């Protein structure tokens, strides 16, 4: 009763639309939506569709050489690049990240390694900078009309 492990499951983490098998190497950027499970190697950036609830899971035998950008990221393999998670990041016990990690919510198991900076993001960077630009443009226009 007391020894049961609590598992956090996200609704998007149960469904994977795309599988990159252990015998596959992809060279170039990968853009996806939905779920992406990686057992193979990717040499390029892995980017989720903007505004989606996408999830990427990198298995123990998987490797990505390039940045990973997605709302939900589960890593148990190796990433040589920066990791940007706008929602939830899980670093499992055999994960290794050689780069900076940008996150809102992080879950890190004993044994996980990060060789870089851990940077907590309080708001979505792209949305925030876009809103600031719009606000600045409106303020600039209103100043012009006053004079």
The first five atom37 places (N, CA, C, CB, O) and aatype in JSON, in Angstrom:
{
  "aatype": [20, 20, 20, 20, 20, 20, 20, 20, 20, 20, 20, 20, 20, 20, 20, 20, 20, 20, 20, 20, 20, 20, 20, 20, 20, 20, 20, 20, 20, 20, 20, 20, 20, 20, 20, 20, 20, 20, 20, 20, 20, 20, 20, 20, 20, 20, 20, 20, 20, 20, 20, 20, 20, 20, 20, 20, 20, 20, 20, 20, 20, 20, 20, 20, 20, 20, 20, 20, 20, 20, 20, 20, 20, 20, 20, 20, 20, 20, 20, 20, 20, 20, 20, 20, 20, 20, 20, 20, 20, 20, 20, 20, 20, 20, 20, 20, 20, 20, 20, 20, 20, 20, 20, 20, 20, 20, 20, 20, 20, 20, 20, 20, 20, 20, 20, 20, 20, 20, 20, 20, 20, 20, 20, 20, 20, 20, 20, 20, 20, 20, 20, 20, 20, 20, 20, 20, 20, 20, 20, 20, 20, 20, 20, 20, 20, 20, 20],
  "atom_mask": [
    [1, 1, 1, 1, 1],
    [1, 1, 1, 1, 1],
    [1, 1, 1, 1, 1],
    [1, 1, 1, 1, 1],
    [1, 1, 1, 1, 1],
    [1, 1, 1, 1, 1],
    [1, 1, 1, 1, 1],
    [1, 1, 1, 1, 1],
    [1, 1, 1, 1, 1],
    [1, 1, 1, 1, 1],
    [1, 1, 1, 1, 1],
    [1, 1, 1, 1, 1],
    [1, 1, 1, 1, 1],
    [1, 1, 1, 1, 1],
    [1, 1, 1, 1, 1],
    [1, 1, 1, 1, 1],
    [1, 1, 1, 1, 1],
    [1, 1, 1, 1, 1],
    [1, 1, 1, 1, 1],
    [1, 1, 1, 1, 1],
    [1, 1, 1, 1, 1],
    [1, 1, 1, 1, 1],
    [1, 1, 1, 1, 1],
    [1, 1, 1, 1, 1],
    [1, 1, 1, 1, 1],
    [1, 1, 1, 1, 1],
    [1, 1, 1, 1, 1],
    [1, 1, 1, 1, 1],
    [1, 1, 1, 1, 1],
    [1, 1, 1, 1, 1],
    [1, 1, 1, 1, 1],
    [1, 1, 1, 1, 1],
    [1, 1, 1, 1, 1],
    [1, 1, 1, 1, 1],
    [1, 1, 1, 1, 1],
    [1, 1, 1, 1, 1],
    [1, 1, 1, 1, 1],
    [1, 1, 1, 1, 1],
    [1, 1, 1, 1, 1],
    [1, 1, 1, 1, 1],
    [1, 1, 1, 1, 1],
    [1, 1, 1, 1, 1],
    [1, 1, 1, 1, 1],
    [1, 1, 1, 1, 1],
    [1, 1, 1, 1, 1],
    [1, 1, 1, 1, 1],
    [1, 1, 1, 1, 1],
    [1, 1, 1, 1, 1],
    [1, 1, 1, 1, 1],
    [1, 1, 1, 1, 1],
    [1, 1, 1, 1, 1],
    [1, 1, 1, 1, 1],
    [1, 1, 1, 1, 1],
    [1, 1, 1, 1, 1],
    [1, 1, 1, 1, 1],
    [1, 1, 1, 1, 1],
    [1, 1, 1, 1, 1],
    [1, 1, 1, 1, 1],
    [1, 1, 1, 1, 1],
    [1, 1, 1, 1, 1],
    [1, 1, 1, 1, 1],
    [1, 1, 1, 1, 1],
    [1, 1, 1, 1, 1],
    [1, 1, 1, 1, 1],
    [1, 1, 1, 1, 1],
    [1, 1, 1, 1, 1],
    [1, 1, 1, 1, 1],
    [1, 1, 1, 1, 1],
    [1, 1, 1, 1, 1],
    [1, 1, 1, 1, 1],
    [1, 1, 1, 1, 1],
    [1, 1, 1, 1, 1],
    [1, 1, 1, 1, 1],
    [1, 1, 1, 1, 1],
    [1, 1, 1, 1, 1],
    [1, 1, 1, 1, 1],
    [1, 1, 1, 1, 1],
    [1, 1, 1, 1, 1],
    [1, 1, 1, 1, 1],
    [1, 1, 1, 1, 1],
    [1, 1, 1, 1, 1],
    [1, 1, 1, 1, 1],
    [1, 1, 1, 1, 1],
    [1, 1, 1, 1, 1],
    [1, 1, 1, 1, 1],
    [1, 1, 1, 1, 1],
    [1, 1, 1, 1, 1],
    [1, 1, 1, 1, 1],
    [1, 1, 1, 1, 1],
    [1, 1, 1, 1, 1],
    [1, 1, 1, 1, 1],
    [1, 1, 1, 1, 1],
    [1, 1, 1, 1, 1],
    [1, 1, 1, 1, 1],
    [1, 1, 1, 1, 1],
    [1, 1, 1, 1, 1],
    [1, 1, 1, 1, 1],
    [1, 1, 1, 1, 1],
    [1, 1, 1, 1, 1],
    [1, 1, 1, 1, 1],
    [1, 1, 1, 1, 1],
    [1, 1, 1, 1, 1],
    [1, 1, 1, 1, 1],
    [1, 1, 1, 1, 1],
    [1, 1, 1, 1, 1],
    [1, 1, 1, 1, 1],
    [1, 1, 1, 1, 1],
    [1, 1, 1, 1, 1],
    [1, 1, 1, 1, 1],
    [1, 1, 1, 1, 1],
    [1, 1, 1, 1, 1],
    [1, 1, 1, 1, 1],
    [1, 1, 1, 1, 1],
    [1, 1, 1, 1, 1],
    [1, 1, 1, 1, 1],
    [1, 1, 1, 1, 1],
    [1, 1, 1, 1, 1],
    [1, 1, 1, 1, 1],
    [1, 1, 1, 1, 1],
    [1, 1, 1, 1, 1],
    [1, 1, 1, 1, 1],
    [1, 1, 1, 1, 1],
    [1, 1, 1, 1, 1],
    [1, 1, 1, 1, 1],
    [1, 1, 1, 1, 1],
    [1, 1, 1, 1, 1],
    [1, 1, 1, 1, 1],
    [1, 1, 1, 1, 1],
    [1, 1, 1, 1, 1],
    [1, 1, 1, 1, 1],
    [1, 1, 1, 1, 1],
    [1, 1, 1, 1, 1],
    [1, 1, 1, 1, 1],
    [1, 1, 1, 1, 1],
    [1, 1, 1, 1, 1],
    [1, 1, 1, 1, 1],
    [1, 1, 1, 1, 1],
    [1, 1, 1, 1, 1],
    [1, 1, 1, 1, 1],
    [1, 1, 1, 1, 1],
    [1, 1, 1, 1, 1],
    [1, 1, 1, 1, 1],
    [1, 1, 1, 1, 1],
    [1, 1, 1, 1, 1],
    [1, 1, 1, 1, 1],
    [1, 1, 1, 1, 1],
    [1, 1, 1, 1, 1]
  ],
  "atom_positions": [
    [[0.81, -1.18, 0.0], [0.0, 0.0, 0.0], [0.86, 1.26, 0.0], [-0.93, -0.01, 1.19], [0.6, 2.18, -0.77]],
    [[1.89, 1.32, 0.85], [2.72, 2.51, 0.95], [3.9, 2.49, -0.02], [3.22, 2.67, 2.36], [4.53, 3.53, -0.23]],
    [[4.21, 1.36, -0.6], [5.36, 1.25, -1.48], [5.04, 1.5, -2.94], [5.98, -0.09, -1.33], [5.91, 1.38, -3.8]],
    [[3.81, 1.83, -3.23], [3.44, 2.08, -4.62], [4.04, 3.39, -5.07], [1.91, 2.09, -4.79], [3.98, 4.39, -4.35]],
    [[4.61, 3.37, -6.27], [5.21, 4.58, -6.83], [4.14, 5.45, -7.45], [6.28, 4.24, -7.88], [3.27, 4.97, -8.18]],
    [[4.2, 6.72, -7.14], [3.27, 7.67, -7.75], [3.79, 8.02, -9.13], [3.1, 8.96, -6.87], [4.93, 8.46, -9.28]],
    [[2.97, 7.83, -10.14], [3.37, 8.15, -11.51], [2.55, 9.32, -12.02], [3.22, 6.93, -12.44], [1.32, 9.32, -11.94]],
    [[3.26, 10.31, -12.54], [2.6, 11.47, -13.12], [2.44, 11.22, -14.6], [3.4, 12.79, -12.86], [3.42, 10.97, -15.3]],
    [[1.25, 11.26, -15.09], [0.98, 11.04, -16.51], [0.29, 12.26, -17.08], [0.11, 9.78, -16.73], [-0.65, 12.79, -16.49]],
    [[0.76, 12.69, -18.22], [0.13, 13.79, -18.93], [-0.72, 13.19, -20.03], [1.18, 14.79, -19.51], [-0.38, 12.15, -20.58]],
    [[-1.81, 13.83, -20.34], [-2.71, 13.24, -21.33], [-2.04, 13.03, -22.67], [-3.92, 14.1, -21.5], [-2.4, 12.1, -23.4]],
    [[-1.06, 13.88, -23.02], [-0.4, 13.73, -24.3], [0.72, 12.7, -24.27], [0.16, 15.06, -24.74], [1.18, 12.27, -25.33]],
    [[1.18, 12.27, -23.06], [2.31, 11.35, -22.99], [1.92, 9.9, -23.24], [2.97, 11.47, -21.67], [2.81, 9.05, -23.33]],
    [[0.65, 9.59, -23.34], [0.22, 8.22, -23.55], [0.12, 7.85, -25.02], [-1.11, 8.0, -22.89], [-0.03, 6.68, -25.35]],
    [[0.19, 8.82, -25.91], [0.0, 8.57, -27.34], [1.21, 9.07, -28.13], [-1.3, 9.25, -27.84], [1.57, 10.25, -28.05]],
    [[1.82, 8.17, -28.89], [2.95, 8.56, -29.72], [2.62, 8.24, -31.17], [4.25, 7.85, -29.28], [2.42, 7.08, -31.53]],
    [[2.57, 9.28, -31.98], [2.21, 9.14, -33.39], [3.39, 8.67, -34.23], [1.69, 10.45, -33.93], [3.21, 7.97, -35.23]],
    [[4.6, 9.05, -33.84], [5.78, 8.8, -34.66], [6.85, 8.1, -33.83], [6.32, 10.1, -35.25], [7.11, 8.47, -32.69]],
    [[7.47, 7.08, -34.43], [8.55, 6.35, -33.8], [9.79, 6.43, -34.69], [8.15, 4.87, -33.53], [9.72, 6.14, -35.89]],
    [[10.91, 6.81, -34.11], [12.19, 6.75, -34.81], [12.93, 5.6, -34.15], [13.0, 8.12, -34.73], [13.37, 5.69, -33.0]],
    [[13.08, 4.5, -34.9], [13.62, 3.26, -34.33], [15.11, 3.34, -34.07], [13.32, 2.09, -35.25], [15.79, 4.25, -34.54]],
    [[15.61, 2.36, -33.31], [17.01, 2.32, -32.9], [17.96, 2.18, -34.09], [17.23, 1.17, -31.94], [19.13, 2.55, -33.99]],
    [[17.49, 1.66, -35.21], [18.34, 1.5, -36.39], [18.26, 2.68, -37.34], [17.95, 0.23, -37.11], [18.73, 2.59, -38.48]],
    [[17.66, 3.77, -36.9], [17.46, 4.94, -37.77], [18.28, 6.12, -37.3], [15.99, 5.31, -37.83], [18.35, 6.42, -36.11]],
    [[18.92, 6.8, -38.27], [19.61, 8.06, -38.01], [19.04, 9.1, -38.95], [21.17, 7.92, -38.2], [18.98, 8.9, -40.16]],
    [[18.61, 10.22, -38.39], [18.07, 11.31, -39.18], [19.03, 12.48, -39.09], [16.64, 11.72, -38.7], [19.42, 12.89, -38.0]],
    [[19.41, 13.02, -40.25], [20.26, 14.19, -40.29], [19.44, 15.36, -40.83], [21.54, 13.94, -41.17], [18.99, 15.33, -41.98]],
    [[19.25, 16.37, -40.0], [18.42, 17.51, -40.34], [17.4, 17.76, -39.26], [17.73, 17.31, -41.69], [17.21, 16.93, -38.37]],
    [[16.75, 18.91, -39.33], [15.77, 19.28, -38.32], [14.52, 18.42, -38.44], [15.41, 20.75, -38.44], [14.11, 18.05, -39.54]],
    [[13.91, 18.12, -37.29], [12.67, 17.36, -37.24], [11.61, 18.25, -36.61], [12.83, 16.02, -36.42], [11.78, 18.73, -35.49]],
    [[10.52, 18.48, -37.33], [9.38, 19.25, -36.82], [8.21, 18.3, -36.66], [9.01, 20.46, -37.76], [7.94, 17.5, -37.56]],
    [[7.53, 18.38, -35.52], [6.47, 17.42, -35.25], [5.35, 18.04, -34.42], [7.03, 16.19, -34.54], [5.52, 19.1, -33.81]],
    [[4.23, 17.35, -34.4], [3.14, 17.65, -33.47], [2.66, 16.3, -32.96], [1.96, 18.48, -34.16], [2.99, 15.26, -33.54]],
    [[1.89, 16.3, -31.91], [1.46, 15.02, -31.34], [2.57, 14.43, -30.5], [1.05, 14.04, -32.44], [3.21, 15.14, -29.72]],
    [[2.79, 13.13, -30.65], [3.81, 12.44, -29.87], [4.92, 11.9, -30.74], [3.18, 11.32, -29.08], [4.67, 11.36, -31.82]],
    [[6.15, 12.05, -30.28], [7.33, 11.56, -30.99], [8.17, 10.75, -30.02], [8.15, 12.74, -31.61], [8.59, 11.25, -28.97]],
    [[8.41, 9.46, -30.36], [9.25, 8.59, -29.55], [10.53, 8.32, -30.32], [8.5, 7.25, -29.19], [10.48, 7.9, -31.48]],
    [[11.68, 8.56, -29.68], [12.97, 8.42, -30.36], [13.8, 7.34, -29.68], [13.73, 9.77, -30.38], [14.2, 7.47, -28.53]],
    [[14.06, 6.26, -30.44], [15.0, 5.22, -30.02], [16.31, 5.36, -30.8], [14.38, 3.81, -30.21], [17.33, 4.82, -30.39]],
    [[16.27, 6.06, -31.93], [17.42, 6.19, -32.81], [18.21, 7.46, -32.54], [16.98, 6.16, -34.24], [18.25, 7.97, -31.42]],
    [[18.85, 7.96, -33.62], [19.68, 9.16, -33.51], [19.16, 10.25, -34.42], [21.15, 8.83, -33.84], [18.77, 10.0, -35.56]],
    [[19.16, 11.46, -33.91], [18.8, 12.63, -34.69], [19.95, 13.61, -34.61], [17.46, 13.28, -34.2], [20.39, 13.98, -33.51]],
    [[20.44, 14.04, -35.77], [21.5, 15.06, -35.84], [20.86, 16.31, -36.42], [22.74, 14.58, -36.7], [20.88, 16.52, -37.63]],
    [[20.31, 17.12, -35.56], [19.59, 18.32, -35.96], [18.64, 18.71, -34.84], [18.83, 18.11, -37.28], [18.5, 17.99, -33.85]],
    [[18.0, 19.84, -35.02], [17.06, 20.31, -33.99], [15.75, 19.54, -34.07], [16.8, 21.82, -34.13], [15.31, 19.14, -35.15]],
    [[15.13, 19.34, -32.91], [13.82, 18.69, -32.82], [12.87, 19.75, -32.26], [13.85, 17.38, -31.91], [13.03, 20.21, -31.13]],
    [[11.87, 20.13, -33.09], [11.02, 21.27, -32.74], [9.55, 20.86, -32.85], [11.32, 22.48, -33.66], [9.11, 20.37, -33.88]],
    [[8.81, 21.08, -31.77], [7.37, 20.82, -31.77], [6.65, 21.98, -32.45], [6.85, 20.61, -30.33], [7.1, 23.12, -32.41]],
    [[5.52, 21.67, -33.05], [4.69, 22.69, -33.69], [4.26, 23.71, -32.64], [3.45, 22.05, -34.38], [3.8, 23.34, -31.55]],
    [[4.41, 24.98, -32.96], [4.09, 26.05, -32.02], [2.6, 26.01, -31.65], [4.46, 27.42, -32.6], [1.74, 25.88, -32.52]],
    [[2.33, 26.13, -30.37], [0.95, 26.14, -29.89], [0.35, 24.76, -29.69], [0.1, 26.9, -30.83], [-0.8, 24.64, -29.26]],
    [[1.1, 23.7, -29.99], [0.58, 22.35, -29.84], [0.86, 21.84, -28.42], [1.2, 21.39, -30.89], [1.6, 22.46, -27.66]],
    [[0.25, 20.71, -28.08], [0.48, 20.06, -26.8], [1.37, 18.84, -27.03], [-0.87, 19.65, -26.11], [1.12, 17.76, -26.49]],
    [[2.41, 19.02, -27.85], [3.25, 17.92, -28.29], [4.14, 17.4, -27.17], [4.11, 18.37, -29.45], [4.45, 18.1, -26.21]],
    [[4.52, 16.12, -27.33], [5.41, 15.48, -26.36], [6.47, 14.7, -27.13], [4.61, 14.54, -25.38], [6.17, 14.03, -28.12]],
    [[7.71, 14.78, -26.66], [8.79, 13.97, -27.21], [9.36, 13.12, -26.08], [9.9, 14.86, -27.85], [9.58, 13.6, -24.97]],
    [[9.58, 11.85, -26.41], [10.18, 10.94, -25.44], [11.44, 10.36, -26.08], [9.18, 9.8, -25.02], [11.38, 9.72, -27.13]],
    [[12.57, 10.57, -25.43], [13.85, 10.05, -25.88], [14.21, 8.88, -24.99], [14.97, 11.15, -25.85], [14.4, 9.04, -23.79]],
    [[14.29, 7.68, -25.58], [14.53, 6.49, -24.78], [15.99, 6.37, -24.36], [14.12, 5.25, -25.55], [16.83, 7.17, -24.77]],
    [[16.27, 5.38, -23.56], [17.6, 5.13, -23.02], [18.64, 4.95, -24.14], [17.57, 3.88, -22.14], [19.8, 5.33, -23.96]],
    [[18.25, 4.4, -25.27], [19.19, 4.18, -26.38], [19.16, 5.3, -27.4], [18.88, 2.86, -27.06], [19.93, 5.28, -28.36]],
    [[18.29, 6.29, -27.22], [18.15, 7.39, -28.16], [19.19, 8.48, -27.93], [16.78, 7.98, -28.07], [19.71, 8.65, -26.83]],
    [[19.48, 9.22, -29.02], [20.46, 10.3, -28.93], [20.06, 11.42, -29.87], [21.89, 9.79, -29.25], [19.71, 11.18, -31.03]],
    [[20.12, 12.66, -29.37], [19.83, 13.83, -30.18], [21.02, 14.78, -30.08], [18.51, 14.54, -29.72], [21.45, 15.15, -28.99]],
    [[21.55, 15.16, -31.26], [22.63, 16.14, -31.32], [22.03, 17.4, -31.93], [23.87, 15.62, -32.16], [21.97, 17.54, -33.15]],
    [[21.59, 18.3, -31.08], [20.9, 19.51, -31.49], [19.92, 19.91, -30.4], [20.17, 19.32, -32.84], [19.71, 19.18, -29.44]],
    [[19.32, 21.08, -30.56], [18.38, 21.58, -29.56], [17.05, 20.82, -29.63], [18.14, 23.07, -29.76], [16.64, 20.37, -30.7]],
    [[16.39, 20.69, -28.49], [15.08, 20.07, -28.38], [14.13, 21.13, -27.84], [15.11, 18.79, -27.46], [14.37, 21.71, -26.77]],
    [[13.04, 21.4, -28.59], [12.08, 22.43, -28.21], [10.68, 21.85, -28.28], [12.22, 23.69, -29.13], [10.19, 21.53, -29.37]],
    [[10.02, 21.71, -27.12], [8.67, 21.13, -27.08], [8.04, 21.46, -25.73], [8.71, 19.58, -27.31], [8.74, 21.76, -24.77]],
    [[6.7, 21.4, -25.66], [6.04, 21.65, -24.37], [6.32, 20.55, -23.34], [4.54, 21.78, -24.57], [6.63, 20.84, -22.19]],
    [[6.22, 19.3, -23.76], [6.42, 18.16, -22.86], [7.6, 17.34, -23.38], [5.12, 17.28, -22.76], [7.6, 16.89, -24.53]],
    [[8.59, 17.14, -22.52], [9.79, 16.41, -22.92], [10.12, 15.38, -21.85], [10.99, 17.38, -23.15], [10.16, 15.69, -20.66]],
    [[10.36, 14.14, -22.29], [10.77, 13.06, -21.4], [12.09, 12.54, -21.95], [9.68, 11.92, -21.3], [12.15, 12.06, -23.09]],
    [[13.15, 12.63, -21.16], [14.48, 12.22, -21.63], [15.01, 11.1, -20.74], [15.46, 13.42, -21.65], [15.04, 11.22, -19.51]],
    [[15.45, 10.01, -21.38], [16.16, 8.95, -20.69], [17.42, 8.58, -21.47], [15.25, 7.71, -20.49], [18.13, 7.64, -21.1]],
    [[17.69, 9.31, -22.55], [18.86, 9.09, -23.38], [19.79, 10.28, -23.29], [18.47, 8.83, -24.84], [19.89, 10.93, -22.24]],
    [[20.48, 10.58, -24.41], [21.48, 11.63, -24.42], [21.11, 12.75, -25.37], [22.84, 11.06, -24.8], [20.72, 12.51, -26.51]],
    [[21.23, 13.99, -24.89], [21.02, 15.18, -25.72], [22.29, 16.02, -25.69], [19.78, 16.01, -25.24], [22.76, 16.39, -24.61]],
    [[22.83, 16.31, -26.87], [23.97, 17.22, -27.01], [23.41, 18.5, -27.6], [25.12, 16.6, -27.91], [23.43, 18.68, -28.82]],
    [[22.92, 19.39, -26.75], [22.3, 20.63, -27.18], [21.41, 21.15, -26.07], [21.5, 20.44, -28.47], [21.28, 20.52, -25.02]],
    [[20.8, 22.29, -26.3], [19.92, 22.89, -25.3], [18.54, 22.24, -25.35], [19.8, 24.4, -25.52], [18.08, 21.8, -26.41]],
    [[17.88, 22.19, -24.2], [16.54, 21.64, -24.08], [15.62, 22.76, -23.61], [16.51, 20.42, -23.08], [15.87, 23.4, -22.59]],
    [[14.53, 23.0, -24.37], [13.56, 24.06, -24.05], [12.19, 23.41, -23.87], [13.52, 25.16, -25.18], [11.6, 22.94, -24.84]],
    [[11.71, 23.38, -22.65], [10.39, 22.82, -22.36], [9.48, 23.94, -21.85], [10.49, 21.66, -21.33], [9.77, 24.56, -20.83]],
    [[8.39, 24.18, -22.56], [7.49, 25.26, -22.14], [6.45, 24.8, -21.13], [6.79, 25.83, -23.35], [5.7, 25.62, -20.6]],
    [[6.39, 23.49, -20.84], [5.42, 23.0, -19.89], [6.06, 22.08, -18.85], [4.3, 22.28, -20.62], [6.27, 22.48, -17.71]],
    [[6.38, 20.84, -19.24], [6.86, 19.84, -18.3], [8.06, 19.11, -18.88], [5.74, 18.85, -17.94], [8.03, 18.65, -20.02]],
    [[9.11, 18.99, -18.08], [10.32, 18.28, -18.48], [10.6, 17.19, -17.46], [11.53, 19.24, -18.61], [10.63, 17.45, -16.26]],
    [[10.81, 15.97, -17.96], [11.15, 14.85, -17.09], [12.52, 14.32, -17.5], [10.07, 13.73, -17.15], [12.71, 13.92, -18.65]],
    [[13.46, 14.32, -16.57], [14.78, 13.76, -16.8], [14.86, 12.45, -16.01], [15.92, 14.76, -16.37], [14.94, 12.47, -14.78]],
    [[14.85, 11.33, -16.72], [14.87, 10.02, -16.08], [16.28, 9.67, -15.63], [14.33, 8.94, -17.05], [17.22, 10.41, -15.9]],
    [[16.43, 8.56, -14.95], [17.69, 8.22, -14.29], [18.88, 8.03, -15.21], [17.5, 6.99, -13.5], [20.02, 8.19, -14.77]],
    [[18.66, 7.69, -16.48], [19.79, 7.49, -17.39], [19.94, 8.63, -18.39], [19.61, 6.19, -18.14], [20.65, 8.51, -19.38]],
    [[19.27, 9.73, -18.11], [19.35, 10.87, -19.03], [20.65, 11.64, -18.85], [18.16, 11.81, -18.81], [21.22, 11.71, -17.76]],
    [[21.11, 12.2, -19.97], [22.31, 13.02, -19.97], [22.09, 14.17, -20.93], [23.59, 12.19, -20.36], [21.87, 13.96, -22.12]],
    [[22.15, 15.39, -20.42], [21.98, 16.58, -21.25], [23.28, 17.38, -21.19], [20.76, 17.44, -20.76], [23.73, 17.8, -20.12]],
    [[23.88, 17.57, -22.36], [25.09, 18.38, -22.48], [24.71, 19.7, -23.12], [26.2, 17.64, -23.32], [24.87, 19.89, -24.32]],
    [[24.2, 20.6, -22.32], [23.71, 21.89, -22.77], [22.82, 22.48, -21.69], [22.94, 21.76, -24.1], [22.61, 21.87, -20.64]],
    [[22.31, 23.65, -21.94], [21.44, 24.31, -20.97], [20.02, 23.77, -21.06], [21.43, 25.83, -21.19], [19.57, 23.33, -22.12]],
    [[19.33, 23.79, -19.92], [17.97, 23.29, -19.82], [17.07, 24.45, -19.4], [17.87, 22.1, -18.81], [17.27, 25.04, -18.34]],
    [[16.07, 24.76, -20.24], [15.09, 25.81, -19.97], [13.76, 25.12, -19.7], [14.98, 26.84, -21.16], [13.3, 24.33, -20.52]],
    [[13.15, 25.4, -18.55], [11.96, 24.67, -18.16], [11.01, 25.55, -17.36], [12.34, 23.44, -17.34], [11.39, 26.6, -16.84]],
    [[9.75, 25.09, -17.26], [8.79, 25.69, -16.32], [8.61, 24.76, -15.14], [7.42, 25.96, -17.01], [8.61, 25.21, -13.99]],
    [[8.46, 23.48, -15.42], [8.29, 22.46, -14.38], [9.24, 21.32, -14.71], [6.79, 21.96, -14.28], [9.23, 20.81, -15.83]],
    [[10.06, 20.92, -13.76], [11.05, 19.87, -14.02], [10.91, 18.76, -13.0], [12.49, 20.45, -13.98], [10.63, 19.0, -11.82]],
    [[11.11, 17.55, -13.47], [11.1, 16.35, -12.64], [12.4, 15.62, -12.96], [9.83, 15.45, -12.9], [12.62, 15.23, -14.1]],
    [[13.25, 15.44, -11.97], [14.59, 14.9, -12.21], [14.84, 13.71, -11.31], [15.66, 15.97, -12.0], [14.76, 13.82, -10.08]],
    [[15.14, 12.57, -11.92], [15.39, 11.35, -11.14], [16.85, 11.3, -10.7], [15.03, 10.1, -11.96], [17.73, 11.92, -11.31]],
    [[17.1, 10.55, -9.65], [18.47, 10.36, -9.2], [19.24, 9.64, -10.31], [18.51, 9.55, -7.85], [18.79, 8.62, -10.83]],
    [[20.4, 10.18, -10.66], [21.2, 9.6, -11.74], [21.17, 10.43, -13.01], [20.72, 8.21, -12.04], [22.03, 10.28, -13.86]],
    [[20.18, 11.3, -13.14], [20.1, 12.17, -14.31], [21.25, 13.18, -14.26], [18.73, 12.91, -14.36], [21.62, 13.65, -13.19]],
    [[21.81, 13.49, -15.45], [22.94, 14.4, -15.49], [22.66, 15.57, -16.42], [24.2, 13.66, -15.94], [22.16, 15.38, -17.53]],
    [[22.98, 16.77, -15.96], [22.89, 17.97, -16.79], [24.25, 18.66, -16.72], [21.74, 18.92, -16.3], [24.69, 19.1, -15.66]],
    [[24.89, 18.74, -17.87], [26.18, 19.42, -17.98], [25.94, 20.75, -18.66], [27.24, 18.56, -18.77], [26.22, 20.92, -19.84]],
    [[25.41, 21.69, -17.9], [25.03, 23.01, -18.4], [24.22, 23.71, -17.34], [24.24, 22.9, -19.73], [24.25, 23.33, -16.17]],
    [[23.5, 24.72, -17.74], [22.7, 25.51, -16.79], [21.27, 25.01, -16.72], [22.73, 26.98, -17.17], [20.72, 24.54, -17.72]],
    [[20.67, 25.11, -15.54], [19.24, 24.88, -15.36], [18.61, 26.26, -15.21], [18.93, 23.94, -14.11], [18.91, 26.99, -14.26]],
    [[17.73, 26.61, -16.15], [17.14, 27.95, -16.16], [15.63, 27.83, -16.13], [17.61, 28.76, -17.4], [15.01, 27.33, -17.06]],
    [[15.04, 28.3, -15.04], [13.58, 28.24, -14.89], [12.94, 29.41, -15.63], [13.17, 28.27, -13.4], [13.32, 30.56, -15.44]],
    [[11.98, 29.09, -16.48], [11.23, 30.1, -17.23], [9.88, 30.28, -16.55], [11.07, 29.69, -18.74], [9.17, 29.29, -16.33]],
    [[9.52, 31.5, -16.23], [8.25, 31.72, -15.56], [7.1, 31.87, -16.55], [8.33, 32.93, -14.68], [5.96, 31.59, -16.21]],
    [[7.4, 32.32, -17.76], [6.38, 32.47, -18.79], [6.94, 32.01, -20.12], [5.89, 33.93, -18.89], [8.15, 31.93, -20.29]],
    [[6.06, 31.72, -21.06], [6.49, 31.3, -22.38], [7.21, 32.46, -23.05], [5.3, 30.83, -23.23], [6.64, 33.53, -23.22]],
    [[8.47, 32.25, -23.43], [9.32, 33.3, -23.94], [8.78, 33.93, -25.21], [10.69, 32.77, -24.19], [8.72, 35.16, -25.31]],
    [[8.38, 33.13, -26.19], [7.91, 33.65, -27.46], [6.66, 34.49, -27.31], [7.65, 32.52, -28.43], [6.56, 35.57, -27.89]],
    [[5.72, 34.01, -26.53], [4.48, 34.73, -26.3], [4.75, 36.04, -25.58], [3.5, 33.87, -25.51], [4.17, 37.07, -25.92]],
    [[5.61, 36.0, -24.59], [5.91, 37.19, -23.8], [6.56, 38.26, -24.66], [6.83, 36.82, -22.63], [6.17, 39.42, -24.6]],
    [[7.54, 37.89, -25.46], [8.22, 38.89, -26.3], [7.28, 39.44, -27.36], [9.46, 38.28, -26.97], [7.37, 40.62, -27.71]],
    [[6.37, 38.61, -27.87], [5.4, 39.06, -28.87], [4.44, 40.08, -28.24], [4.61, 37.86, -29.45], [4.13, 41.1, -28.85]],
    [[3.97, 39.79, -27.01], [3.06, 40.71, -26.32], [3.76, 42.02, -26.01], [2.53, 40.09, -25.03], [3.15, 43.09, -26.11]],
    [[5.02, 41.97, -25.63], [5.77, 43.19, -25.33], [5.91, 44.06, -26.57], [7.15, 42.86, -24.76], [5.79, 45.28, -26.49]],
    [[6.17, 43.42, -27.72], [6.3, 44.18, -28.97], [5.0, 44.88, -29.31], [6.72, 43.26, -30.12], [5.01, 46.06, -29.68]],
    [[3.87, 44.17, -29.18], [2.57, 44.77, -29.47], [2.28, 45.94, -28.54], [1.45, 43.72, -29.35], [1.81, 46.98, -28.99]],
    [[2.57, 45.78, -27.25], [2.34, 46.84, -26.27], [3.22, 48.05, -26.58], [2.63, 46.34, -24.85], [2.75, 49.19, -26.52]],
    [[4.49, 47.81, -26.9], [5.4, 48.9, -27.24], [4.93, 49.64, -28.49], [6.82, 48.37, -27.44], [5.0, 50.87, -28.55]],
    [[4.44, 48.9, -29.5], [3.93, 49.52, -30.73], [2.72, 50.39, -30.43], [3.57, 48.45, -31.76], [2.61, 51.5, -30.97]],
    [[1.81, 49.91, -29.58], [0.62, 50.68, -29.23], [1.0, 51.94, -28.46], [-0.35, 49.82, -28.39], [0.43, 53.01, -28.71]],
    [[1.96, 51.83, -27.53], [2.39, 53.01, -26.77], [3.05, 54.03, -27.68], [3.36, 52.6, -25.65], [2.84, 55.23, -27.52]],
    [[3.85, 53.58, -28.64], [4.53, 54.44, -29.57], [3.5, 55.17, -30.45], [5.52, 53.63, -30.43], [3.64, 56.37, -30.69]],
    [[2.48, 54.45, -30.93], [1.44, 55.05, -31.75], [0.66, 56.11, -30.97], [0.49, 53.97, -32.28], [0.34, 57.17, -31.51]],
    [[0.34, 55.83, -29.69], [-0.44, 56.76, -28.89], [0.37, 58.03, -28.57], [-0.91, 56.09, -27.59], [-0.19, 59.11, -28.47]],
    [[1.71, 57.89, -28.41], [2.56, 59.05, -28.18], [2.59, 59.96, -29.41], [3.98, 58.61, -27.81], [2.6, 61.18, -29.27]],
    [[2.6, 59.38, -30.59], [2.6, 60.14, -31.83], [1.31, 60.95, -31.98], [2.78, 59.21, -33.03], [1.33, 62.09, -32.46]],
    [[0.18, 60.36, -31.57], [-1.11, 61.03, -31.73], [-1.27, 62.18, -30.75], [-2.24, 60.03, -31.54], [-1.96, 63.15, -31.07]],
    [[-0.66, 62.11, -29.57], [-0.78, 63.15, -28.55], [-0.08, 64.44, -28.99], [-0.21, 62.66, -27.23], [-0.59, 65.53, -28.73]],
    [[1.06, 64.32, -29.63], [1.84, 65.5, -30.02], [1.24, 66.25, -31.12], [3.2, 65.13, -30.39], [1.78, 67.27, -31.55]]
  ]
}
